[in-house]
């Protein structure tokens, strides 16, 4: 190493920033994460820095900069933008023996600022000695995915309870106790967002003067994988995949998503798809509960959002009946992905103020759902699993009064490499499905504009009906049926 990484205490100390523009503001934003007193040493400040002074978060020293200003400071940043002035101020800071960073001048830097993952009081600093800042930012992003956003709260709680642990837990078992806090049930409960439950468990264990058994009680997380592309998953979804001991997934989950899981996690394909449930729902309920009872962290990975046509309710009920902690991690649902892929809003003032999510397919033992019953003027409807029912859908909508010339979008394999987007008229929807061989994961999307007239019980669409051209997007195959 050419630089030694360390943390500098800022409590009760000053940080001097010489500069009044954007580069100085960037350093100020960084130091604002600490409790240091910020001194802005420059005659004129931009609006952002002036607001810090007005708000009492920094002080302004507009006069001449002297070496005395740097004495006792924790560090200094020089960012005037003038090479000569930067060099002169660097010399003054060095004369006061203050560690200094001169922006964009690595040859004049005693210290460099790392990329920071902030989970105060847990802080991870990543440095490349100034050689590869882009790499440092990439590593920061990866570590951000690994650490839950509320992790610092658990560390802070442990710090506040340190004295109680020392007084109540036998010395021989304190290491085991802390491992239980940070690696077992309290940590998992905290990560799920149930901080109160975790804190109560920790305090109860301290009161009972014991270190609980570190064996996990097991948990189930119903995780939304989104529409397909793994970079559309939430940070929490990625974190749960990387914590999982076993993952149960459906056919609609892309293989790239599974690559985000821990390498040694067990993966179980449950094979559910319309009309051919290789794993009946009752069996899935039973097996995820059984695995959690073994003390394993179970992820039930579902495409889209678990709570939208994902039968999550049955799995939640099974977990709760067994007394197992269950968490729902939402995901980007197909309707949202369809709007994004098409480059259009799903709602629009004066046209559509209601969004309807409906499914055209139900359980094999049930009648087909009346998926068009809520469609009417001022609505946009996204029909999930509608390709096989395209003829029935078109007939039902036209019977309700929607014009056969209304534009309908069909979105297939959204956000996946084979994504296809189609536009057609309502009265030609079934023909499009047949010609293009659309049978799998598709969303049928249409808008019934506001301002339609009503004849009898049925609204009649009287707005202009044209077939709009869909913008070509990456990985999209756009076909216009006319």
Backbone torsions as a table, in degrees:
resi	resn	phi	psi	omega
1	UNK	NA	141.1	173.6
2	UNK	-98.8	-11.3	177.2
3	UNK	-135.8	138.9	179.5
4	UNK	-98.6	121.5	-179.8
5	UNK	-75.4	136.0	178.0
6	UNK	-159.1	165.6	178.5
7	UNK	-108.1	133.3	-177.5
8	UNK	-103.2	126.3	179.5
9	UNK	-67.5	134.6	-178.8
10	UNK	-114.7	-13.1	-178.3
11	UNK	-60.2	125.2	178.7
12	UNK	73.0	15.7	-177.4
13	UNK	-125.5	165.2	-179.2
14	UNK	-105.5	150.3	168.9
15	UNK	-124.1	124.3	-178.5
16	UNK	-96.0	129.2	175.4
17	UNK	-121.3	113.8	-179.3
18	UNK	-98.9	102.5	-178.2
19	UNK	155.5	150.7	-176.4
20	UNK	-127.2	10.3	-177.5
21	UNK	-110.9	-157.8	-174.0
22	UNK	-63.2	-41.8	-178.4
23	UNK	-65.3	-36.6	175.0
24	UNK	-67.8	-37.7	178.6
25	UNK	-63.1	-37.0	178.3
26	UNK	-61.0	-42.4	177.9
27	UNK	-68.9	-35.5	178.5
28	UNK	-64.2	-40.8	178.3
29	UNK	-59.8	-36.5	179.3
30	UNK	-67.8	-46.7	-177.0
31	UNK	-72.5	-23.6	177.0
32	UNK	-61.7	-19.6	176.6
33	UNK	-70.7	-16.2	-179.5
34	UNK	-101.9	-179.4	177.6
35	UNK	-102.2	18.6	-179.2
36	UNK	-69.9	153.1	171.5
37	UNK	-84.2	123.2	-175.0
38	UNK	-97.0	127.7	176.6
39	UNK	-111.2	121.1	178.4
40	UNK	-100.0	104.9	-173.5
41	UNK	-101.2	90.8	-179.1
42	UNK	-169.8	147.5	-178.7
43	UNK	-63.4	-41.3	-173.0
44	UNK	-126.9	137.6	-178.8
45	UNK	-112.8	147.3	172.1
46	UNK	-76.1	175.8	-173.0
47	UNK	-61.7	-39.1	-178.2
48	UNK	-64.3	-45.8	-179.3
49	UNK	-70.1	-36.4	177.4
50	UNK	-62.5	-35.6	178.6
51	UNK	-66.9	-33.7	176.7
52	UNK	-64.0	-40.8	179.1
53	UNK	-67.0	-44.0	-179.6
54	UNK	-63.5	-31.6	-179.7
55	UNK	-86.0	0.0	177.3
56	UNK	81.2	7.9	-178.4
57	UNK	-88.5	-13.0	177.2
58	UNK	-147.0	161.3	175.6
59	UNK	-118.9	152.2	-174.1
60	UNK	-109.2	130.0	175.7
61	UNK	-118.5	87.9	-172.6
62	UNK	-80.5	-9.4	-176.4
63	UNK	-80.9	-164.8	-179.0
64	UNK	-65.1	139.1	178.7
65	UNK	-87.9	129.5	-179.7
66	UNK	-123.5	166.8	178.5
67	UNK	-63.5	-31.1	-178.7
68	UNK	-62.1	-28.5	-179.5
69	UNK	-63.8	-27.7	-177.1
70	UNK	-91.1	-10.5	-175.3
71	UNK	-66.3	129.3	178.7
72	UNK	78.8	-2.8	179.3
73	UNK	-70.6	146.9	178.1
74	UNK	-65.3	-37.7	179.5
75	UNK	-168.9	169.7	177.9
76	UNK	-139.5	147.9	175.3
77	UNK	-122.6	130.2	179.4
78	UNK	-109.8	119.8	-175.6
79	UNK	-148.6	53.9	-178.9
80	UNK	-81.9	-24.2	-176.6
81	UNK	88.6	-7.9	178.0
82	UNK	-104.4	115.7	-176.5
83	UNK	-54.3	-42.9	-178.9
84	UNK	-67.1	-45.2	179.8
85	UNK	-65.3	-41.2	177.4
86	UNK	-57.2	-44.7	-178.8
87	UNK	-65.2	-39.9	179.8
88	UNK	-65.1	-44.3	179.6
89	UNK	-67.1	-33.7	176.0
90	UNK	-61.0	-42.0	-179.5
91	UNK	-64.9	-38.3	178.2
92	UNK	-65.1	-41.8	179.3
93	UNK	-64.2	-40.9	178.8
94	UNK	-65.5	-36.3	178.7
95	UNK	-62.8	-29.9	178.2
96	UNK	-90.8	5.6	-179.3
97	UNK	57.1	40.4	178.5
98	UNK	-101.9	126.5	176.2
99	UNK	-58.4	132.9	-171.2
100	UNK	-133.5	145.8	173.9
101	UNK	-123.4	123.0	176.3
102	UNK	-104.4	115.9	-173.3
103	UNK	-59.8	130.1	178.6
104	UNK	65.0	18.8	175.7
105	UNK	-131.8	75.4	-177.7
106	UNK	-57.9	-26.5	179.7
107	UNK	-69.9	-17.7	-179.8
108	UNK	-108.4	14.0	-175.9
109	UNK	-101.2	122.3	168.8
110	UNK	-81.5	-30.1	-178.4
111	UNK	-131.6	153.2	174.4
112	UNK	-125.8	150.9	-179.1
113	UNK	-92.9	129.6	-178.9
114	UNK	-84.9	169.7	164.3
115	UNK	-77.5	136.0	-170.3
116	UNK	-120.0	133.0	168.2
117	UNK	-104.0	111.8	-170.9
118	UNK	-103.5	110.1	170.6
119	UNK	-127.2	52.8	-172.8
120	UNK	-40.3	125.5	9.0
121	UNK	-87.7	5.0	174.5
122	UNK	-85.3	120.9	-178.3
123	UNK	-131.5	130.2	175.9
124	UNK	-113.7	125.0	-180.0
125	UNK	-112.5	134.3	-177.0
126	UNK	-122.8	122.4	-179.6
127	UNK	-128.7	151.8	175.6
128	UNK	-125.9	20.6	-178.2
129	UNK	56.7	31.9	176.5
130	UNK	79.3	3.9	-174.4
131	UNK	-86.6	-30.0	-173.0
132	UNK	-148.6	72.0	-178.7
133	UNK	-61.2	-31.9	178.6
134	UNK	-64.6	-40.5	176.8
135	UNK	-63.4	-40.8	179.2
136	UNK	-61.1	-41.5	179.1
137	UNK	-67.2	-35.8	177.5
138	UNK	-65.3	-42.4	177.8
139	UNK	-64.5	-38.0	176.4
140	UNK	-58.2	-45.3	-179.8
141	UNK	-60.5	-41.9	-179.4
142	UNK	-65.5	-40.2	-179.9
143	UNK	-71.7	-34.7	175.6
144	UNK	-55.8	-37.8	179.8
145	UNK	-67.5	-30.1	-174.7
146	UNK	-79.1	-28.7	-172.1
147	UNK	-106.9	125.4	179.6
148	UNK	-62.7	145.6	-177.2
149	UNK	-59.8	-26.1	-176.3
150	UNK	-99.4	13.2	-176.4
151	UNK	-58.4	-38.4	-178.1
152	UNK	-59.3	-31.9	178.7
153	UNK	-63.0	-37.6	178.4
154	UNK	-67.8	-42.1	177.9
155	UNK	-63.0	-40.5	179.2
156	UNK	-64.9	-40.3	177.6
157	UNK	-62.1	-44.9	179.1
158	UNK	-60.4	-37.2	177.8
159	UNK	-64.9	-41.0	-179.8
160	UNK	-68.0	-28.8	-177.7
161	UNK	-95.8	5.4	-176.2
162	UNK	-58.7	-42.3	179.4
163	UNK	-65.1	-40.4	179.0
164	UNK	-64.3	-39.7	178.2
165	UNK	-63.2	-43.9	-179.7
166	UNK	-62.9	-31.8	-177.6
167	UNK	-83.9	-28.0	-170.4
168	UNK	-110.6	-33.8	-175.6
169	UNK	-92.6	127.5	178.7
170	UNK	-52.4	141.1	-175.3
171	UNK	-56.2	-36.4	-177.4
172	UNK	-67.5	-18.4	-175.9
173	UNK	-112.4	4.8	-176.9
174	UNK	-67.0	-38.7	179.0
175	UNK	-62.3	-43.5	178.2
176	UNK	-64.2	-38.7	179.2
177	UNK	-62.2	-46.6	-179.0
178	UNK	-66.8	-34.2	175.8
179	UNK	-64.0	-37.9	177.8
180	UNK	-64.3	-41.7	-179.5
181	UNK	-62.5	-46.4	-170.4
182	UNK	-94.8	-12.1	-176.5
183	UNK	-122.9	-12.6	-173.3
184	UNK	-118.9	-140.6	-169.5
185	UNK	-52.9	-48.3	-179.0
186	UNK	-58.5	-42.6	179.9
187	UNK	-63.5	-43.2	-178.1
188	UNK	-67.8	-38.8	176.7
189	UNK	-65.4	-40.7	179.2
190	UNK	-63.4	-44.4	179.5
191	UNK	-62.0	-31.8	178.9
192	UNK	-73.6	-9.7	-178.3
193	UNK	95.3	5.0	178.4
194	UNK	-98.3	65.8	-175.3
195	UNK	-63.2	-37.8	-178.7
196	UNK	-62.9	-42.9	178.5
197	UNK	-60.0	-44.1	-179.9
198	UNK	-64.0	-45.5	-178.6
199	UNK	-62.5	-41.3	179.6
200	UNK	-63.6	-39.6	179.3
201	UNK	-64.9	-41.1	-179.9
202	UNK	-65.5	-46.1	-178.4
203	UNK	-66.4	-35.8	177.6
204	UNK	-64.7	-40.7	179.7
205	UNK	-64.6	-37.7	178.0
206	UNK	-67.0	-43.4	-179.7
207	UNK	-60.6	-37.7	-179.1
208	UNK	-82.3	1.0	176.4
209	UNK	54.2	51.6	-179.4
210	UNK	-146.7	161.7	170.0
211	UNK	-107.0	110.9	-176.1
212	UNK	-58.8	159.0	175.1
213	UNK	-58.5	128.2	-176.1
214	UNK	-76.1	-4.0	179.4
215	UNK	-63.9	137.5	-178.3
216	UNK	-73.8	147.4	174.8
217	UNK	-82.2	-15.2	-178.4
218	UNK	89.6	152.2	-179.8
219	UNK	-154.5	161.8	177.6
220	UNK	-127.6	130.1	174.9
221	UNK	-119.7	122.5	174.1
222	UNK	-90.9	108.6	-168.3
223	UNK	-111.0	129.0	175.4
224	UNK	-83.3	121.0	-179.3
225	UNK	-86.4	-3.6	-177.0
226	UNK	77.5	-171.2	-173.1
227	UNK	-75.8	-17.2	179.7
228	UNK	160.9	-55.9	-178.5
229	UNK	-65.3	131.6	-173.6
230	UNK	-70.2	-23.9	179.1
231	UNK	-79.3	2.3	171.9
232	UNK	-95.6	1.1	175.7
233	UNK	-76.5	154.4	177.0
234	UNK	-77.9	160.7	176.8
235	UNK	-60.2	-38.5	-179.3
236	UNK	-66.7	-37.9	178.6
237	UNK	-62.7	-42.4	178.1
238	UNK	-63.8	-42.7	179.7
239	UNK	-60.5	-42.6	-179.6
240	UNK	-65.8	-37.2	176.7
241	UNK	-62.4	-38.4	-176.9
242	UNK	-78.3	-13.9	176.4
243	UNK	-95.6	-16.3	-168.7
244	UNK	-68.7	142.6	171.0
245	UNK	-89.4	-32.3	179.8
246	UNK	-145.7	139.5	-176.8
247	UNK	-125.2	125.2	174.7
248	UNK	-105.5	123.3	-173.3
249	UNK	-135.1	158.0	-179.1
250	UNK	-98.5	175.7	-177.2
251	UNK	-69.1	-23.5	-176.9
252	UNK	-80.1	-7.8	178.8
253	UNK	-80.6	123.8	-177.3
254	UNK	-70.4	146.5	-179.3
255	UNK	-60.7	-32.3	179.9
256	UNK	-63.8	-31.3	177.5
257	UNK	-65.3	-42.0	-179.6
258	UNK	-65.6	-23.4	178.3
259	UNK	-65.9	-17.3	178.7
260	UNK	-79.2	-11.9	-178.2
261	UNK	-75.0	161.2	174.6
262	UNK	-59.3	139.4	-174.7
263	UNK	-58.9	-36.1	-176.3
264	UNK	-92.5	7.7	177.8
265	UNK	-72.9	139.1	176.9
266	UNK	-76.7	135.8	-179.9
267	UNK	-115.9	127.7	-177.6
268	UNK	-125.9	117.7	177.9
269	UNK	-84.3	120.6	-177.6
270	UNK	-96.4	-5.3	164.6
271	UNK	64.5	24.2	-178.1
272	UNK	-77.6	130.7	167.9
273	UNK	-156.1	161.5	-171.2
274	UNK	-57.3	127.2	174.6
275	UNK	83.2	-4.8	-178.6
276	UNK	-151.2	75.5	-178.0
277	UNK	-82.0	94.3	178.7
278	UNK	-59.8	-33.3	176.3
279	UNK	-116.7	109.1	175.3
280	UNK	-59.0	151.5	-177.1
281	UNK	-58.4	-38.9	-179.8
282	UNK	-61.6	-36.1	179.1
283	UNK	-69.1	-39.5	177.2
284	UNK	-62.8	-44.7	178.0
285	UNK	-55.7	-45.4	-175.7
286	UNK	-66.9	-40.6	-173.3
287	UNK	-76.2	-35.1	178.7
288	UNK	-69.7	-34.3	175.9
289	UNK	-67.3	-42.3	-179.2
290	UNK	-62.0	-41.0	179.9
291	UNK	-68.1	-39.5	178.1
292	UNK	-64.6	-35.4	178.6
293	UNK	-65.5	-20.1	176.4
294	UNK	-79.9	-0.5	-178.0
295	UNK	89.2	15.9	-177.5
296	UNK	-94.9	152.2	174.2
297	UNK	-89.2	111.8	-173.4
298	UNK	-102.5	133.2	171.5
299	UNK	-115.0	124.5	171.7
300	UNK	-100.5	103.0	-172.1
301	UNK	-93.9	121.2	-177.1
302	UNK	-123.4	145.5	176.1
303	UNK	-68.4	155.1	179.8
304	UNK	64.5	-134.0	178.2
305	UNK	-107.5	134.0	-176.7
306	UNK	-59.6	-29.4	-174.4
307	UNK	-89.6	2.6	-179.5
308	UNK	-117.0	102.8	179.3
309	UNK	56.3	32.5	-179.6
310	UNK	-113.1	7.1	-179.7
311	UNK	55.2	31.8	-179.6
312	UNK	-66.1	-31.8	-176.8
313	UNK	-57.3	-38.1	-179.0
314	UNK	-69.0	-36.5	179.8
315	UNK	-74.4	-36.3	175.6
316	UNK	-62.5	-45.4	-179.5
317	UNK	-61.7	-40.6	179.9
318	UNK	-64.7	-41.8	-179.6
319	UNK	-65.9	-44.9	-178.5
320	UNK	-67.5	-35.8	178.0
321	UNK	-63.5	-29.5	179.4
322	UNK	-89.5	0.1	-179.7
323	UNK	73.0	28.0	-177.4
324	UNK	-104.7	134.9	178.9
325	UNK	-62.9	132.0	-179.0
326	UNK	-130.2	139.6	-178.6
327	UNK	-128.1	142.9	175.3
328	UNK	-110.9	124.7	177.2
329	UNK	-111.0	108.3	-174.9
330	UNK	-66.6	157.9	178.5
331	UNK	-135.6	167.5	177.1
332	UNK	-68.9	119.7	-178.3
333	UNK	-82.8	160.5	-172.3
334	UNK	-60.6	-35.5	-179.8
335	UNK	-61.4	-44.3	178.1
336	UNK	-63.7	-40.7	178.7
337	UNK	-66.0	-34.4	179.0
338	UNK	-65.6	-46.2	177.9
339	UNK	-59.7	-41.7	179.8
340	UNK	-65.8	-43.3	-178.7
341	UNK	-64.4	-35.8	-179.6
342	UNK	-82.9	-11.4	-178.5
343	UNK	70.2	36.1	-178.3
344	UNK	-136.6	156.2	175.7
345	UNK	-83.2	146.9	178.5
346	UNK	-82.4	-15.8	175.1
347	UNK	-131.4	153.9	-179.6
348	UNK	-154.5	129.3	-178.6
349	UNK	-58.7	132.8	178.8
350	UNK	82.4	-8.8	-179.3
351	UNK	-120.5	-52.4	-177.0
352	UNK	-147.2	110.7	179.6
353	UNK	-110.1	9.5	-179.8
354	UNK	-135.2	131.9	177.5
355	UNK	-112.0	126.9	-178.2
356	UNK	-113.3	126.2	172.2
357	UNK	-108.8	121.3	-177.8
358	UNK	-140.1	157.8	176.3
359	UNK	-115.0	140.5	179.9
360	UNK	-92.0	-3.8	-176.8
361	UNK	-131.7	136.8	178.3
362	UNK	-120.3	-159.8	177.4
363	UNK	-66.4	148.3	-175.6
364	UNK	-58.5	-31.4	-176.4
365	UNK	-85.1	-5.0	-177.0
366	UNK	-104.5	157.3	172.6
367	UNK	-63.5	155.3	177.6
368	UNK	-63.7	137.5	-176.9
369	UNK	-71.3	149.5	174.7
370	UNK	-82.3	83.0	-169.5
371	UNK	-77.4	-9.3	-177.7
372	UNK	-104.2	5.2	-169.4
373	UNK	-67.1	-21.9	-179.1
374	UNK	-97.2	-6.4	-178.9
375	UNK	-67.4	138.3	179.1
376	UNK	-175.4	178.3	-179.4
377	UNK	-53.4	134.0	178.7
378	UNK	86.3	15.8	-178.0
379	UNK	-121.8	149.0	165.6
380	UNK	-115.3	132.5	-177.1
381	UNK	-119.7	132.1	172.4
382	UNK	-112.2	117.1	-179.3
383	UNK	-102.0	116.0	177.9
384	UNK	-84.7	146.3	177.1
385	UNK	52.1	45.9	-174.3
386	UNK	-102.6	-8.6	-174.1
387	UNK	-59.3	-44.8	-177.9
388	UNK	-67.3	-18.4	-177.2
389	UNK	-110.1	22.1	-173.2
390	UNK	-59.7	-41.5	-179.7
391	UNK	-64.1	-44.7	179.8
392	UNK	-64.3	-40.4	-179.8
393	UNK	-62.6	-49.1	-178.7
394	UNK	-60.8	-44.7	-179.1
395	UNK	-62.6	-43.5	-178.1
396	UNK	-64.8	-40.7	-178.9
397	UNK	-68.8	-42.4	179.0
398	UNK	-67.4	-32.4	176.1
399	UNK	-66.7	-28.0	178.0
400	UNK	-81.1	-10.3	176.4
401	UNK	113.0	1.5	178.3
402	UNK	-76.4	132.4	-177.3
403	UNK	-60.7	139.3	176.9
404	UNK	-65.5	-16.0	179.3
405	UNK	-87.5	-1.1	-179.7
406	UNK	-61.3	136.3	179.7
407	UNK	-71.4	134.4	177.6
408	UNK	-126.6	135.2	176.5
409	UNK	-104.9	139.2	174.9
410	UNK	-121.8	120.1	-174.6
411	UNK	-114.4	120.0	-173.4
412	UNK	-115.5	133.9	176.8
413	UNK	51.4	53.8	-176.4
414	UNK	-56.0	134.3	176.6
415	UNK	65.2	3.1	176.6
416	UNK	-92.0	165.0	-179.1
417	UNK	-57.1	-30.9	-179.1
418	UNK	-93.8	21.9	-177.5
419	UNK	-55.1	137.1	175.6
420	UNK	-134.6	137.2	-180.0
421	UNK	-124.4	129.6	-178.2
422	UNK	-126.4	151.5	173.8
423	UNK	-130.6	133.9	-179.6
424	UNK	-152.9	178.4	173.8
425	UNK	-88.7	156.9	-178.9
426	UNK	-59.0	-41.7	-177.1
427	UNK	-74.9	-3.5	176.7
428	UNK	-117.3	10.9	-177.5
429	UNK	-58.6	-50.2	-176.9
430	UNK	-63.2	-37.3	178.4
431	UNK	-61.8	-42.6	178.8
432	UNK	-60.4	-46.7	-179.3
433	UNK	-59.4	-41.8	-179.1
434	UNK	-68.7	-48.4	-176.8
435	UNK	-63.1	-41.9	-176.9
436	UNK	-86.5	-4.0	178.6
437	UNK	63.4	39.7	-178.0
438	UNK	-82.6	113.1	-177.8
439	UNK	-131.1	-17.5	-170.9
440	UNK	-98.4	-129.7	-172.2
441	UNK	-78.4	99.2	-176.7
442	UNK	-138.1	148.3	175.0
443	UNK	-118.1	128.4	174.9
444	UNK	-97.5	124.1	-172.2
445	UNK	-127.0	128.8	176.9
446	UNK	-151.0	155.5	178.1
447	UNK	-118.8	132.0	173.1
448	UNK	-103.4	101.7	-170.7
449	UNK	-63.4	151.0	173.2
450	UNK	-67.4	162.3	177.6
451	UNK	88.1	14.5	177.6
452	UNK	-78.1	149.9	175.5
453	UNK	-82.2	166.9	179.0
454	UNK	-126.6	127.5	175.5
455	UNK	-118.1	116.5	-176.9
456	UNK	63.4	-131.6	-178.9
457	UNK	-87.7	-12.5	-172.4
458	UNK	-106.1	130.4	173.9
459	UNK	-72.0	144.4	-179.6
460	UNK	-120.4	127.9	-177.7
461	UNK	-75.7	120.4	-179.6
462	UNK	-117.1	0.5	-179.7
463	UNK	-73.9	160.3	178.7
464	UNK	-58.1	133.5	-178.6
465	UNK	-120.2	109.3	178.5
466	UNK	-128.7	158.0	177.7
467	UNK	-95.2	111.1	-177.8
468	UNK	-81.6	148.8	176.5
469	UNK	-79.4	133.1	179.2
470	UNK	-90.6	131.0	179.9
471	UNK	-66.2	140.2	179.1
472	UNK	-77.4	128.5	-178.6
473	UNK	-115.6	161.7	176.1
474	UNK	-54.4	138.0	176.7
475	UNK	63.9	18.5	-178.0
476	UNK	-110.4	136.9	175.1
477	UNK	-110.0	103.0	-173.4
478	UNK	-94.7	124.2	176.2
479	UNK	-122.4	134.4	178.1
480	UNK	-110.1	113.6	176.2
481	UNK	-90.5	127.6	-177.3
482	UNK	-124.0	NA	NA
